[in-house]
Amino acid sequence: MLVGGGPAWAVPRAGAPGSFRPYGADVEVTLPAQVDLGLAGLPAPARLGELPLSLAVAAHLLAGVDAPPGLVFAATVPPSLGPGAAAAIGHALAGGHPAGGRVGLVAMGDLSACRTERAPGAFRPEAAGFDASVAEALRAGKPERLLHLDPTRAGELLAAGRVPLQVLAGACDRGPAMRGQVLYDDAPYGVGYLVALLTAP
């Protein structure tokens, strides 16, 4: 399952393309075949004709793994969602996959874009602490702490990944204890980028 930031609660149409041309790379991507989970309790998602950047990056990453999944569920969540609504989507995702087998959830989203003077949002001294709190929650295997991320503060710091992270927290908070590992944590171009892995026993 993939969750990324986007303009609305939405899922891509089958074969929806993503492109990195606006960012200077002549690369197009698509997701693997998608499955409809029919998530109970959630409104019907809109349909996207193109992949937003968050899902395009996910598609690019999946294309590079040794054994990419044959089926995925992918969705976008808007920045307007509060922690409770984001967690509710996470709960539905956790309960919506078919029984049997292991399931992974990939949350795509930048942390603060205010880490240096050259960052898109210019320098904000509190940005590093905000990003560090996310890294520590994941390192400790405590994704539920992400539900305490304040939407207003995240918006001020241009942390586009706040809602996908809180969807992840909602998906994990009714399951077993998690083990966390941070694989990458830096701020190239003044934007916080974090790669972390949560695994259940």
C-alpha positions, 0 to 999 in steps of 0.5 A, spaced: 500 500 500 502 506 498 500 513 501 502 520 499 500 527 499 496 530 493 490 534 492 484 530 495 483 523 497 484 520 491 486 513 487 490 513 480 486 511 474 489 504 472 495 506 468 496 513 470 502 516 468 507 520 472 513 524 470 519 527 472 519 532 466 517 538 470 523 537 475 528 536 469 529 529 468 525 525 462 523 520 466 516 517 466 513 512 471 507 508 472 505 504 478 504 496 478 497 493 477 492 496 482 487 493 487 481 496 489 480 495 497 473 497 498 475 501 504 469 501 509 467 507 512 471 512 508 468 516 502 469 514 495 476 517 493 476 521 487 480 518 481 487 521 478 489 521 471 496 522 473 500 521 478 502 526 483 509 527 485 509 523 491 506 517 488 511 518 482 517 517 486 514 511 489 513 508 482 520 510 481 522 506 487 518 500 486 521 499 479 528 499 482 527 493 487 528 486 485 521 483 486 516 489 485 509 487 488 504 485 483 499 489 486 498 495 490 493 500 493 495 507 492 492 513 494 493 520 496 491 524 502 490 532 502 494 537 507 487 539 510 486 532 513 487 533 521 490 527 525 483 524 527 481 523 519 488 521 517 488 516 523 481 513 520 484 512 513 490 508 516 485 504 520 481 502 514 487 501 510 490 496 516 483 492 516 482 493 508 487 488 506 485 481 504 487 476 510 493 472 509 500 474 508 504 480 510 502 487 507 507 493 507 505 500 507 509 506 504 508 513 506 511 518 502 512 525 504 517 530 505 519 533 512 520 540 513 522 545 507 525 550 512 532 547 514 537 552 511 537 559 508 536 556 501 530 551 503 524 553 499 521 556 505 527 559 508 530 558 514 526 556 521 530 554 527 524 550 529 524 545 523 530 541 525 527 539 532 520 538 528 524 533 523 528 530 529 521 528 533 519 524 527 525 521 526 525 519 533 518 516 533 520 512 527 527 510 530 523 508 537 518 504 533 513 508 536 509 511 530 503 513 534 507 519 536 506 522 529 499 523 531 501 528 535 504 532 530 501 539 530 497 541 523 498 548 524 506 547 525 507 542 520 504 547 515 508 553 517 514 549 516 512 546 509 512 539 512 508 536 506 508 529 509 505 530 515 498 527 513 501 521 510 505 520 516 499 520 520 495 515 516 501 510 517 500 512 525 493 510 524 495 503 520 500 501 526 496 503 532 492 497 533 497 492 531 503 489 535 509 493 537 513 495 532 521 495 531 524 501 528 530 503 524 532 510 521 536 508 514 537 515 512 536 522 515 538 529 512 536 535 509 539 536 502 537 542 499 534 544 505 528 539 505 528 534 511 528 527 507 527 521 512 528 513 510 525 509 516 523 502 516 518 499 521 517 492 522 512 488 526 514 481 529 
